[in-house]
Structures are given as C-alpha cells and as structure tokens.
C-alpha cells in the first residue's frame, strides 16, 4: 500500500464544477525540483513520482494549466499557476488545493 505524501494537492475547476484531471504539477523545495505528478480523475495528487523527505523550508507547487484549458477548448488567462508556501512542522500534513477558473484562482491550506 502506498503511503500518502506529506504534501498533497487537488484542483477543482470552478467553471465546470468538476475536478481538473491530467494536469501536470511540479513540486519545488526552494528552487530545487523535488518531484512531479499528474492529477488523477479526481483532480488529486496524493503520491508523487519521486519520494522526498519533508523538511522545514519554502515549497512551491507549479500547475501547468494551459494544456488543461486547451483540451477543453477554453481560453485561459493563465499558462500556469504557482503557489508558494512554508512548511514549518515536519510532523504535519500539508494539503494545498487549487480552485481554478479560466480567469481566476484561489487556494487555501486544506486538511
């Protein structure tokens, strides 16, 4: 059984009211790429392509959203979305959702 990663994410397409599947996501620790993933049918990444150790540091998720909108034949203002956040306690789980539309997005710390 695969263990859930210490950092997870999911994307909800607010225009469609559905998860955003098949979106490439890169995870950085500082400026170093530490893993990549692609959202599943539920718009989630719960396991990454490469394992990594969680340390107290700055992290960044980069969502490649332009191909997603192109696949839907939808114009989008955004090519990609970057979410930077800080891990302060390695004993916690960090879930970072992206609420997405072609002309806006928001995020929050999930559970």
Contact map, one row per residue, 1 for C-alpha under 8 A:
111000000000000000000000000000000000000000000000000000000000000000000000000000000000000000000000000000000000000
111100000000000000000000000000000000000000000010000000000000000000000000000000000000000000000000000000000000000
111110000000000000000000000000000000000000000010000000000000000000000000000000000000000000000000000000000000000
011111010000000000000000000000000000000000000110000000000000000000000000000000000000000000000000000000000000000
001111110000000000000000000000000000000000000111000000000000000000000000000000000000000000001000000000000000000
000111110000000000000000000000000000000000000000000001000000000000000000000000000000000000011100000000000000000
000011111000000000000000000000000000000000000100000000000000000000000000000000000000000000001111000000000000000
000111111100000000000000000000000000000000011110000000000000000000000000000000000000000000000111000000000000000
000000111110000000000000000000000000000000011100000000000000000000000000000000000000000000000011110000000000000
000000011111000000100000000000000000001001111000000000000000000000000000000000000000000000000001110000000000000
000000001111100000111000000000000000001000110000000000000000000000000000000000000000000000000000111100000000000
000000000111110011110000000000000000000000100000000000000000000000000000000000000000000000000000111100000000000
000000000011111111110000000000000000000000000000000000000000000000000000000000000000000000000000001110000000000
000000000001111111000000000000000000000000000000000000000000000000000000000000000000000000000000001110000000000
000000000000111110000000000000000000000000000000000000000000000000000000000000000000000000000000000111000000000
000000000000111111000000000000000000000000000000000000000000000000000000000000000000000000000000000000000000000
000000000001111111100000000000000000000000000000000000000000000000000000000000000000000000000000000000000000000
000000000001110111110000000000000000000000000000000000000000000000000000000000000000000000000000000000000000000
000000000111100011111000000000000000000011100000000000000000000000000000000000000000000000000000000000000000000
000000000011100001111110000000000000001011100000000000000000000000010000000000000000000000000000000000000000000
000000000010000000111110000000000000011111110000000000000000000000010000000000000000000000000000000000000000000
000000000000000000011111000000000000011110100000000000000000000000010000000000000000000000000000000000000000000
000000000000000000011111100000000000011000100000000000000000001110110000000000000000000000000000000000000000000
000000000000000000000111110000000001111000000000000000000000001110000000000000000000000000000000000000000000000
000000000000000000000011111000000001111000000000000000000000111100000000000000000000000000000000000000000000000
000000000000000000000001111100001111100000000000000000000000111000000000000000000000000000000000000000000000000
000000000000000000000000111110001111000000000000000000000011110000000000000000000000000000000000000000000000000
000000000000000000000000011111111110000000000000000000000011100000000000000000000000000000000000000000000000000
000000000000000000000000001111111100000000000000000000001111000000000000000000000000000000000000000000000000000
000000000000000000000000000111110000000000000000000000001111000000000000000000000000000000000000000000000000000
000000000000000000000000000111111000000000000000000000000000000000000000000000000000000000000000000000000000000
000000000000000000000000000111111100000000000000000000000000000000000000000000000000000000000000000000000000000
000000000000000000000000011110111110000000000000000000000000000000000000000000000000000000000000000000000000000
000000000000000000000000011110011111000000000000010100000000000000000000000000000000000000000000000000000000000
000000000000000000000000011100001111100000000001111100000000000000000000000000000000000000000000000000000000000
000000000000000000000001111000000111110000000001110000000000000000000000000000000000000000000000000000000000000
000000000000000000000001110000000011111000001011100000000000000000000000000000000000000000000000000000000000000
000000000000000000001111100000000001111100001000000000000000000000000000000000000000000000000000000000000000000
000000000110000000011111100000000000111111111000000000000000000000000000000000000000000000000000000000000000000
000000000000000000001100000000000000011111111000000000000000000000000000000000000000000000000000000000000000000
000000000000000000111100000000000000001111110000000000000000000000000000000000000000000000000000000000000000000
000000000100000000111000000000000000001111110000000000000000000000000000000000000000000000000000000000000000000
000000000111000000111110000000000000001111111000000000000000000000000000000000000000000000000000000000000000000
000000011110000000001000000000000000001111111100000000000000000000000000000000000000000000000000000000000000000
000000011100000000000000000000000000111100111111000000000000000000000000000000000000000000000000000000000000000
000110111000000000000000000000000000000000011111000000000000000000000000000000000000000000000000000000000000000
011110010000000000000000000000000000100000001111100000000000000000000000000000000000000000000000000000000000000
000010000000000000000000000000000011100000001111111000000000000000000000000000000000000000000000000000000000000
000000000000000000000000000000000011100000000011111000000000000000000000000000000000000000000000000000000000000
000000000000000000000000000000000111000000000001111100000000000000000000000000000000000000000000000000000000000
000000000000000000000000000000000010000000000001111110000000000000000000000000000000000000000000000000000000000
000000000000000000000000000000000110000000000000011111000000000000000000000000000000000000000000000000000000000
000000000000000000000000000000000000000000000000001111100000000000000000000000000000000000000000000000000000000
000001000000000000000000000000000000000000000000000111110000000000000000000000000000000001000000000000000000000
000000000000000000000000000000000000000000000000000011111000000000000000000000000000001011000000000000000000000
000000000000000000000000000000000000000000000000000001111100000000000000000000000000011111000000000000000000000
000000000000000000000000000011000000000000000000000000111110000000000000000000000000011100000000000000000000000
000000000000000000000000000011000000000000000000000000011111000000000000000000000001111000000000000000000000000
000000000000000000000000001111000000000000000000000000001111100000000000000000000001111000000000000000000000000
000000000000000000000000001111000000000000000000000000000111110000000000000000000111100000000000000000000000000
000000000000000000000000111100000000000000000000000000000011111000000000000000000111000000000000000000000000000
000000000000000000000000111000000000000000000000000000000001111100000000000000011110000000000000000000000000000
000000000000000000000011110000000000000000000000000000000000111110000000000000011100000000000000000000000000000
000000000000000000000011100000000000000000000000000000000000011111110000000000111000000000000000000000000000000
000000000000000000000011000000000000000000000000000000000000001111111000000001111000000000000000000000000000000
000000000000000000000000000000000000000000000000000000000000000111111100000101110000000000000000000000000000000
000000000000000000000010000000000000000000000000000000000000000111111110000000000000000000000000000000000000000
000000000000000000011110000000000000000000000000000000000000000111111111000000000000000000000000000000000000000
000000000000000000000000000000000000000000000000000000000000000011111111111100000000000000000000000001000000000
000000000000000000000000000000000000000000000000000000000000000001111111111000000000000000000000000000000000000
000000000000000000000000000000000000000000000000000000000000000000111111110000000000000000000000000000000000000
000000000000000000000000000000000000000000000000000000000000000000011111110000000000000000000000000000000000000
000000000000000000000000000000000000000000000000000000000000000000001111111000000000000000000000000000000000000
000000000000000000000000000000000000000000000000000000000000000000001111111100000000000000000000000001000000000
000000000000000000000000000000000000000000000000000000000000000000001100111110000000000000000000000001000000000
000000000000000000000000000000000000000000000000000000000000000001001000011111100000000000000000000001100000000
000000000000000000000000000000000000000000000000000000000000000000000000001111100000000000000000000001100000000
000000000000000000000000000000000000000000000000000000000000000011000000000111111000000000000000000001100000000
000000000000000000000000000000000000000000000000000000000000000111000000000111111000000000000000000000000000000
000000000000000000000000000000000000000000000000000000000000011111000000000001111100000000000000000000000000000
000000000000000000000000000000000000000000000000000000000000011110000000000001111110000000000000000000000000000
000000000000000000000000000000000000000000000000000000000001111000000000000000011111000000000000000000000000000
000000000000000000000000000000000000000000000000000000000001110000000000000000001111100000000000000000000000000
000000000000000000000000000000000000000000000000000000000111100000000000000000000111110000000000000000000000000
000000000000000000000000000000000000000000000000000000000111000000000000000000000011111000000000000000000000000
000000000000000000000000000000000000000000000000000000011110000000000000000000000001111100000000000000000000000
000000000000000000000000000000000000000000000000000000111110000000000000000000000000111111000100000000000000000
000000000000000000000000000000000000000000000000000000011000000000000000000000000000011111000000000000000000000
000000000000000000000000000000000000000000000000000000110000000000000000000000000000001111110000000000000000000
000000000000000000000000000000000000000000000000000001110000000000000000000000000000001111111000000000000000000
000000000000000000000000000000000000000000000000000000000000000000000000000000000000000011111000000000000000000
000001000000000000000000000000000000000000000000000000000000000000000000000000000000000011111100000000000000000
000011100000000000000000000000000000000000000000000000000000000000000000000000000000000001111110000000000000001
000001110000000000000000000000000000000000000000000000000000000000000000000000000000001000011111000000000000111
000000111000000000000000000000000000000000000000000000000000000000000000000000000000000000001111100000000000111
000000111100000000000000000000000000000000000000000000000000000000000000000000000000000000000111110000000011110
000000001111000000000000000000000000000000000000000000000000000000000000000000000000000000000011111000000011110
000000001111000000000000000000000000000000000000000000000000000000000000000000000000000000000001111100001111000
000000000011110000000000000000000000000000000000000000000000000000000000000000000000000000000000111110001110000
000000000011111000000000000000000000000000000000000000000000000000000000000000000000000000000000011111011100000
000000000000111000000000000000000000000000000000000000000000000000000000000000000000000000000000001111111000000
000000000000001000000000000000000000000000000000000000000000000000001000011111000000000000000000000111110000000
000000000000000000000000000000000000000000000000000000000000000000000000000111000000000000000000000011111000000
000000000000000000000000000000000000000000000000000000000000000000000000000000000000000000000000000111111100000
000000000000000000000000000000000000000000000000000000000000000000000000000000000000000000000000011110111110000
000000000000000000000000000000000000000000000000000000000000000000000000000000000000000000000000011100011111000
000000000000000000000000000000000000000000000000000000000000000000000000000000000000000000000001111000001111100
000000000000000000000000000000000000000000000000000000000000000000000000000000000000000000000001110000000111110
000000000000000000000000000000000000000000000000000000000000000000000000000000000000000000000111100000000011111
000000000000000000000000000000000000000000000000000000000000000000000000000000000000000000000111100000000001111
000000000000000000000000000000000000000000000000000000000000000000000000000000000000000000001110000000000000111
